[in-house]
């Protein structure tokens, strides 16, 4: 209980340059908490940073490592949209399941994500900017060293730090992977990196290509999860404009999530490689993105109206897109966009809506025809081992070790330690089902190449495998 209370206080701690934090806090979108909840007010009660060249956080700005003069990675064929399936893949029916946890690795500092490169290894991201690589050893994983250390580039902590990792679909051939993070000039950055030529467990320290860089005027809600979709393009989920404590605790003060002229509060889709073969650009835009050709819109945008989509994913069987979006002060929500449409041009609602309810205006917001309703949502209440405060996604289980878990989308709550699921192949409106109450501080749920699911425990610095046996 004391450990969990400590975790709750950390996720709700202010992270400013004149108030050093003893341990980094996860980049989750904590929420202002109503009086009498018994929880310390969230990170959004901290003063927003003053726009400028300096880092707003406690990290000491470090020099950017030289990119050096290097040979560009090999050119690869551009991705092409996946043809529509003639018959939609079907998931197996839900079964009764008793969910459990198995500790498989430890010794991490503020782990915030588990990723894979389509082989037997898993990669664990630490918030301050390091990525550790692990190899399987029986039922556990053994450390194989630090794959990447980009901590001099990364501003930490609070909701800042390393945000996402995605390995290129042709990683085995081209060695390319992508990393998102908050940097020391308060910008959101997407970098292209590559593996070392002589060690598969180490990244090339001299190769870094900046693909995208956007200055973030307000703190909080960095989002930053990235995945290559079933179409071969890179998808990026951006958090909204942030939070201003001096304007009635209002969320997204500049209304960026609803502006097509802003990348914040959006799902983006683009090709990070130059498809033309004539030199290299930062990235190119697929012709079928919904706002291509519009002067009033950013062509990278695929969908809009997100607040802080922290950990999200594609279903490896059906191709469906699953987005867990951290709420403001009442609701946490889960969205599903079916393949092959994948929510093209969809408005997920923020800040007109928070979950299923109006946010601004508080009543009479008339979302009909303007926004989509979430598939599932839950309120901020005392539950499990603490106050529900911040959803973290999220994967559909497609592994082989625990057949009873198949066809469930699993997600967790950072503060309460609860693990939930919904039916991945089920109705458009569902009620989240609590699968397990834990004392963990759940910062992410990720998968390995075989579809097994792993939870990062932020305070303990450990990784747990999600298990599931047939229930009675």
LUMLODO-513906 format. One record per residue (C-alpha): z, x, y. Coordinates in steps of 0.25 Angstrom, whole numbers, plus 2048, in hexadecimal, padded with zeros to 3 digits. Each point is the difference from the previous one (the first is absolute). Last residue first. Layout:
# LUMLODO-513906
[rec [Z X Y]]
...
END
This chain:
# LUMLODO-513906
[rec [7C8 7C8 7A9]]
[rec [7F9 80B 808]]
[rec [7F5 809 7FB]]
[rec [804 80E 805]]
[rec [7FC 806 80E]]
[rec [801 80E 805]]
[rec [7FF 805 80F]]
[rec [800 80F 800]]
[rec [80A 806 80A]]
[rec [7FE 80B 80A]]
[rec [80B 807 807]]
[rec [805 805 80E]]
[rec [80D 7F9 7FF]]
[rec [7FF 7FA 80E]]
[rec [7F1 7FC 7FF]]
[rec [7FE 7FB 7F1]]
[rec [7F1 800 7FE]]
[rec [7FC 7F6 7F5]]
[rec [7F6 802 7F6]]
[rec [7F6 7F7 7F9]]
[rec [7F7 803 7F4]]
[rec [7F1 7FE 802]]
[rec [7FB 80B 7F8]]
[rec [7FC 809 80C]]
[rec [80E 7FF 805]]
[rec [805 7F5 809]]
[rec [808 7FE 80D]]
[rec [80C 7F8 805]]
[rec [806 804 80D]]
[rec [80D 803 808]]
[rec [80A 7F8 7F7]]
[rec [80E 804 804]]
[rec [806 7FD 7F2]]
[rec [80C 7F8 7FD]]
[rec [7F8 7F7 7F7]]
[rec [7FE 7F1 7FD]]
[rec [7F4 7FE 7F7]]
[rec [7F5 7F6 7FE]]
[rec [802 7F7 80C]]
[rec [7F4 7F6 800]]
[rec [7F8 7FF 80D]]
[rec [7FC 7F1 802]]
[rec [7F1 7FE 800]]
[rec [7F4 7FA 808]]
[rec [7F2 804 7FD]]
[rec [803 7FE 7F1]]
[rec [800 80A 7F5]]
[rec [7F8 80C 7FB]]
[rec [80A 80A 806]]
[rec [80C 7F8 7FC]]
[rec [80B 804 80A]]
[rec [80B 80A 7FE]]
[rec [80D 805 806]]
[rec [809 80C 800]]
[rec [80D 7FF 808]]
[rec [806 80C 806]]
[rec [805 7F8 80C]]
[rec [7FD 809 80B]]
[rec [7F2 806 7FC]]
[rec [7FB 7F3 7FA]]
[rec [7F6 801 7F4]]
[rec [7F2 7FD 7FA]]
[rec [7FA 7FD 7F3]]
[rec [7F3 7F8 7FE]]
[rec [800 7FB 7F2]]
[rec [7F4 7FF 7F7]]
[rec [806 809 7F5]]
[rec [80F 801 7FF]]
[rec [802 7FC 7F2]]
[rec [7F6 80A 7FB]]
[rec [809 80C 804]]
[rec [7FB 80D 7FC]]
[rec [7F1 7FD 803]]
[rec [7FF 800 80F]]
[rec [7F9 7F5 809]]
[rec [80C 7FC 808]]
[rec [7FC 7FB 80E]]
[rec [805 809 80A]]
[rec [809 7FF 80C]]
[rec [805 801 80A]]
[rec [80C 801 809]]
[rec [807 7F4 807]]
[rec [80A 803 80B]]
[rec [80D 7F9 803]]
[rec [807 7F8 7F5]]
[rec [80F 802 802]]
[rec [808 808 7F6]]
[rec [802 802 7F1]]
[rec [7F9 7F4 7FB]]
[rec [7FE 7F6 80B]]
[rec [805 7FD 80E]]
[rec [7F4 7FA 807]]
[rec [7F4 804 807]]
[rec [7F6 7F6 7FB]]
[rec [7F5 801 7F5]]
[rec [7F1 7FE 800]]
[rec [7F5 7FE 7F7]]
[rec [7F0 7FE 800]]
[rec [801 801 80F]]
[rec [7F9 7F6 809]]
[rec [7F2 804 806]]
[rec [7FE 7FF 80F]]
[rec [7F7 7F9 80A]]
[rec [7FB 7F4 7F9]]
[rec [80E 7F9 800]]
[rec [80A 80A 807]]
[rec [804 7F5 80A]]
[rec [80B 808 807]]
[rec [808 7F3 803]]
[rec [80D 807 800]]
[rec [806 80E 802]]
[rec [7F3 804 808]]
[rec [800 80B 7FC]]
[rec [807 800 7F3]]
[rec [7FB 7F4 7F8]]
[rec [804 7FF 7F2]]
[rec [7FA 803 7F2]]
[rec [802 80F 801]]
[rec [801 804 80E]]
[rec [7F5 7F8 808]]
[rec [7F9 802 80D]]
[rec [804 80E 7FF]]
[rec [7FB 803 7F6]]
[rec [7F7 7F6 7F8]]
[rec [7F9 806 7F5]]
[rec [7F2 7FE 806]]
[rec [7F5 802 7F6]]
[rec [7F3 806 804]]
[rec [7FD 804 7F1]]
[rec [80C 7FC 7F8]]
[rec [7FC 808 7F4]]
[rec [7F3 7F8 7FE]]
[rec [7FE 806 7F2]]
[rec [80B 800 7FC]]
[rec [80C 7F7 804]]
[rec [808 803 80D]]
[rec [80F 7FE 7FC]]
[rec [80B 800 80B]]
[rec [80F 802 7FE]]
[rec [80A 7FE 80B]]
[rec [80E 803 806]]
[rec [806 7F6 809]]
[rec [80B 7FE 80B]]
[rec [802 80C 80A]]
[rec [7F2 807 800]]
[rec [7F9 800 7F3]]
[rec [7FB 80C 7F7]]
[rec [7F2 7FD 7FB]]
[rec [7FE 801 7F1]]
[rec [7F1 800 7FE]]
[rec [7F9 7FE 7F2]]
[rec [7F0 802 7FF]]
[rec [7FA 7FB 7F4]]
[rec [7F7 80A 7F8]]
[rec [802 7F8 7F3]]
[rec [805 80B 7F7]]
[rec [805 80B 809]]
[rec [807 7F6 809]]
[rec [7FE 806 80E]]
[rec [80D 805 807]]
[rec [80A 7FE 80B]]
[rec [80C 808 805]]
[rec [804 7FF 80F]]
[rec [7F8 7F5 806]]
[rec [807 7FF 80D]]
[rec [7FC 7F5 809]]
[rec [7F2 7FB 7FB]]
[rec [7F7 7F7 808]]
[rec [7F2 805 7FE]]
[rec [7F6 802 7F5]]
[rec [7F4 80A 7FD]]
[rec [801 808 80D]]
[rec [7F8 80D 800]]
[rec [7F6 7FA 80A]]
[rec [80A 7FF 80B]]
[rec [7FD 7F3 808]]
[rec [7FB 7FB 80D]]
[rec [7F2 806 800]]
[rec [7FD 7F9 7F2]]
[rec [7F6 808 7F7]]
[rec [809 801 7F4]]
[rec [80C 7F6 801]]
[rec [800 7FB 7F1]]
[rec [7FE 80E 7F9]]
[rec [7F2 7FE 7F9]]
[rec [7F9 80C 806]]
[rec [80B 80A 7FB]]
[rec [806 808 80B]]
[rec [7FF 810 800]]
[rec [80A 80A 801]]
[rec [804 80D 808]]
[rec [7F2 805 800]]
[rec [7FA 80B 7F8]]
[rec [7F2 806 800]]
[rec [7F3 7F9 7FC]]
[rec [803 7FB 7F2]]
[rec [800 7F2 805]]
[rec [80C 7FA 7F9]]
[rec [80A 808 808]]
[rec [80D 7FF 7F8]]
[rec [80C 7F8 805]]
[rec [7F9 7F3 7FD]]
[rec [807 7F4 806]]
[rec [809 7F4 7FF]]
[rec [80C 7FC 809]]
[rec [80B 7F6 7FE]]
[rec [805 7FD 80D]]
[rec [80D 7FF 808]]
[rec [7FC 80C 809]]
[rec [7F1 803 801]]
[rec [7FF 7FA 80E]]
[rec [7F3 7F9 806]]
[rec [801 7F5 7F6]]
[rec [80D 7FC 806]]
[rec [809 7F7 7F7]]
[rec [809 80B 7FB]]
[rec [800 807 80E]]
[rec [808 7F5 806]]
[rec [805 80A 80B]]
[rec [80F 7FD 7FD]]
[rec [7FE 800 7F0]]
[rec [80E 7FA 7FE]]
[rec [809 7FB 80B]]
[rec [80E 805 800]]
[rec [802 7F7 80C]]
[rec [7F8 80A 808]]
[rec [809 80C 801]]
[rec [800 803 7F1]]
[rec [7F1 802 800]]
[rec [7F9 801 7F2]]
[rec [7F4 806 7FA]]
[rec [7F1 7FE 803]]
[rec [7FD 7FC 7F1]]
[rec [800 808 7F3]]
[rec [7F3 805 7FB]]
[rec [7FB 7FE 7F2]]
[rec [7F5 809 7FC]]
[rec [7F4 7FE 7F6]]
[rec [7F7 80B 7FB]]
[rec [7F3 7FC 7FA]]
[rec [7FC 801 7F2]]
[rec [7FE 7F1 7FE]]
[rec [80C 7FE 7F7]]
[rec [808 805 80B]]
[rec [805 80E 804]]
[rec [80E 7FF 804]]
[rec [808 803 80D]]
[rec [80E 7FB 804]]
[rec [802 804 80F]]
[rec [80A 7F5 805]]
[rec [805 806 80D]]
[rec [809 7F5 804]]
[rec [809 806 809]]
[rec [7FE 807 80E]]
[rec [7F8 7FC 80B]]
[rec [7F4 807 807]]
[rec [7FA 804 7F3]]
[rec [7F5 80B 802]]
[rec [7F5 7FE 7F6]]
[rec [7FA 80C 7F7]]
[rec [7F5 7FE 7F5]]
[rec [7F9 80A 7F7]]
[rec [807 80D 803]]
[rec [7FB 80A 7F7]]
[rec [80A 80A 7F9]]
[rec [7FD 80B 7F7]]
[rec [808 80D 801]]
[rec [80C 7FC 7F7]]
[rec [7F7 7FC 7F5]]
[rec [808 7F7 7F8]]
[rec [808 804 7F4]]
[rec [802 7FB 7F2]]
[rec [7F1 802 7FC]]
[rec [801 80F 803]]
[rec [7F4 809 802]]
[rec [7F7 7F8 80A]]
[rec [80C 7FA 807]]
[rec [7FF 7F1 801]]
[rec [7FA 7F9 80C]]
[rec [805 7FA 80D]]
[rec [7FA 7F5 809]]
[rec [80A 7FB 80B]]
[rec [803 7F3 806]]
[rec [809 800 80C]]
[rec [809 7F6 808]]
[rec [804 806 80D]]
[rec [80E 803 806]]
[rec [7FC 80E 804]]
[rec [808 806 7F5]]
[rec [7F8 7F9 7F5]]
[rec [802 7F3 7F8]]
[rec [7FA 801 7F3]]
[rec [7F3 7FC 7F7]]
[rec [7FB 809 7F5]]
[rec [7F3 800 7F9]]
[rec [7FB 807 7F4]]
[rec [7F4 809 7FC]]
[rec [7FE 808 7F4]]
[rec [7F1 7FE 7FF]]
[rec [7FE 7FE 7F1]]
[rec [80D 7FB 7FA]]
[rec [802 7F9 80D]]
[rec [7F4 7F8 7FF]]
[rec [808 7F3 803]]
[rec [806 807 80C]]
[rec [80F 802 7FF]]
[rec [809 7F7 809]]
[rec [80D 803 807]]
[rec [808 7F8 80A]]
[rec [80B 801 80A]]
[rec [805 80D 803]]
[rec [80B 7FF 80B]]
[rec [804 7F5 809]]
[rec [808 7F3 7FE]]
[rec [80D 808 803]]
[rec [7FC 80E 7FE]]
[rec [7F8 809 802]]
[rec [7F4 806 807]]
[rec [7F7 807 7F7]]
[rec [7F7 80C 803]]
[rec [80A 80B 7FD]]
[rec [803 7F8 7F3]]
[rec [7F2 801 7FA]]
[rec [805 806 7F3]]
[rec [7F7 7FC 7F4]]
[rec [800 801 7F1]]
[rec [80F 805 800]]
[rec [803 804 7F2]]
[rec [7FD 7FC 7F2]]
[rec [80D 7F7 7FE]]
[rec [802 7FA 7F2]]
[rec [7FE 7F1 7FD]]
[rec [808 7F8 7F6]]
[rec [7FE 7F8 7F3]]
[rec [7F9 80D 7FA]]
[rec [7FD 80A 80A]]
[rec [7F6 7FA 80A]]
[rec [7FC 809 80C]]
[rec [805 7FF 80E]]
[rec [7FA 804 80E]]
[rec [808 800 80C]]
[rec [7FA 7FC 80E]]
[rec [807 804 80C]]
[rec [800 7FA 80E]]
[rec [80E 7FC 805]]
[rec [7FF 7F3 7F8]]
[rec [7FF 806 7F2]]
[rec [7F3 7FC 7F8]]
[rec [801 800 7F1]]
[rec [7F3 803 7F8]]
[rec [7FE 7FC 7F2]]
[rec [7F9 808 7F5]]
[rec [7F8 7FB 7F4]]
[rec [7F3 7FE 807]]
[rec [7F9 7F6 80A]]
[rec [806 808 80C]]
[rec [80D 7F8 801]]
[rec [80A 7FB 80A]]
[rec [80F 7FD 801]]
[rec [805 7FE 80E]]
[rec [80C 801 80A]]
[rec [809 80B 7FB]]
[rec [80C 804 809]]
[rec [802 80D 7FB]]
[rec [7FD 802 7F1]]
[rec [809 805 7F5]]
[rec [7FD 7F6 7F6]]
[rec [7F6 7FB 7F4]]
[rec [7FF 7F6 7F5]]
[rec [80B 7F6 802]]
[rec [7FE 7F4 7F8]]
[rec [801 7F2 806]]
[rec [800 7F2 7FA]]
[rec [7F9 7F3 800]]
[rec [802 7F5 7F6]]
[rec [7F3 7F9 7FE]]
[rec [7FC 7F1 7FD]]
[rec [7F1 801 7FF]]
[rec [7F5 7FE 80A]]
[rec [7F2 7FD 7FB]]
[rec [7F6 80C 7FE]]
[rec [7F8 803 80C]]
[rec [7F1 7FB 801]]
[rec [7F5 808 805]]
[rec [7F6 7F7 809]]
[rec [7F3 7FE 7F9]]
[rec [7F3 804 806]]
[rec [807 80B 808]]
[rec [7FB 802 80E]]
[rec [7F9 80D 802]]
[rec [809 80C 804]]
[rec [7FD 804 80E]]
[rec [7F9 80E 801]]
[rec [808 80D 802]]
[rec [7F8 80B 806]]
[rec [7FC 80C 7F6]]
[rec [809 80C 802]]
[rec [7FE 80C 809]]
[rec [808 80C 7FB]]
[rec [80C 804 808]]
[rec [7FE 807 80D]]
[rec [801 80F 800]]
[rec [80B 805 808]]
[rec [803 806 80D]]
[rec [80F 7FE 803]]
[rec [807 7F3 800]]
[rec [80B 807 808]]
[rec [80E 7FA 7FD]]
[rec [805 7F7 80B]]
[rec [80C 806 807]]
[rec [80D 7F9 7FE]]
[rec [806 7F5 808]]
[rec [80F 7FF 7FD]]
[rec [803 7F3 7F9]]
[rec [80A 7F7 807]]
[rec [7F6 7F6 804]]
[rec [7F8 7FC 80C]]
[rec [7F6 80C 7FE]]
[rec [7FB 805 80E]]
[rec [7F2 7FE 806]]
[rec [804 7F3 807]]
[rec [804 7F2 7FF]]
[rec [80F 7FE 801]]
[rec [805 7FC 7F2]]
[rec [806 7F2 7FE]]
[rec [80F 7FE 801]]
[rec [806 7FD 7F3]]
[rec [802 7F2 7FD]]
[rec [7F3 800 7F7]]
[rec [807 809 7F6]]
[rec [809 7F4 7FC]]
[rec [80D 7FA 804]]
[rec [80C 803 7F7]]
[rec [801 7F6 7F5]]
[rec [80B 7F6 7FE]]
[rec [7F7 7F4 803]]
[rec [809 7FB 80B]]
[rec [7F6 801 80B]]
[rec [7F2 800 7FC]]
[rec [7F9 80D 7FB]]
[rec [7F5 807 807]]
[rec [7F6 804 7F6]]
[rec [7FD 80D 7F8]]
[rec [7F2 804 7FF]]
[rec [800 80B 7F6]]
[rec [7FE 80F 802]]
[rec [80C 804 7F8]]
[rec [80B 806 808]]
[rec [802 80F 800]]
[rec [80E 806 7FE]]
[rec [80A 805 80A]]
[rec [7F9 7F9 80C]]
[rec [800 807 80D]]
[rec [803 7F8 80C]]
[rec [7FA 806 80C]]
[rec [7F1 800 7FA]]
[rec [802 7F2 7FB]]
[rec [801 7F9 7F3]]
[rec [808 7F4 800]]
[rec [806 7FC 7F3]]
[rec [7FD 7F3 7F8]]
[rec [7FA 807 7F4]]
[rec [80C 809 800]]
[rec [80B 7F5 801]]
[rec [7FA 7F9 7F4]]
[rec [800 80D 7F8]]
[rec [80F 802 803]]
[rec [803 7F2 7FC]]
[rec [7F9 803 7F3]]
[rec [808 80C 7FD]]
[rec [80D 7F9 804]]
[rec [7FC 7F5 7F6]]
END
